[in-house]
Amino acid sequence: MYNVTYTGSPPKKQRFVLRSYDINAGMVVRIHYPDAMSYSLLKNGKVIEFNMWDENARMYGRVNSIFCGENRYIGV
């Protein structure tokens, strides 16, 4: 689990890479952005949509680690 907090302006583009001999290895990157801009997550040039709204939790669905790039947005 990696928590990223920017002390200045966040970069326009950034890349996270996990290298492992274990095919089941994974990582979670949580980024706290200092602004209310809209951001997109891309994998191999394609946008990965964020998890759908969970009516029971009253927020976007949690990350269940089902696929690479799974993400959610928590509004400010």
Secondary structure, DSSP 8 states (H G I E B T S, - for coil): -EEEE-SS---SS-------S-TT----EEEE-SS-----EEETTEEE----EETTTTEE------STT-------
